[in-house]
Amino acid sequence: MKKILLLSDTHSYIDEKIIKYAKQADEVWHAGDIGDISVAEKLEETGTFRAVYGNIDDTKVRSSYPLNNRFFCEEVEVLITHIGGYPGRYNPRIRKEIQQNPPKLFISGHSHILKVMNDKKHNLLHMNPGAIGKHGFHQKRTMLRFKIDGKQIKDLEVIEFDR
């Protein structure tokens, strides 16, 4: 069983609250718009860190992390990208990949809107953790915490902070 902390859109912001949750997780996943590379470096210090770059990320971040990250966690195939959309409104860049080879868990960021929903057509779960940074229109800073146990994704929690 793995405890996962999922975040996105830090936009160069990290604080001790985020680090505290990261230290409690087995793995930290970042769905892009990291901002300054020092944010990723601090999260890497907490343990296993997986990330993708986003549209605001510079060459340092882009050379360290891919546009798409597809991997297995336990028995769950995961696909993370920054601008991916959501069920019924996938970004054209990712839509074909989801149609041809859907993962069990599809994660994207970018919108700053926390969203978790099933895609019954492609038999996958979509997660967008919202934004944990302070830059953007969102009123609350959010991230997700959950567990992957074999083929199961369970114990989903929303972690929320005021801006």
Buried (B, 14 or more C-beta within 10 A) or exposed (E): EBBBBBBBBBBBBBBEEBBEBBEEBBBBBBBBBBBBBEBBEBBBEBBBBBBBBBEBBEEBBBEBBEBBBBEEBBEBBBBBBBBBBBBEEBBEEBEEBBEEEBBBBBBBBBBBBBEBEEBEEBEBBBBBBBBBBBBBEBEBBBBBBBBBBEEEBEEBEBBEEEE
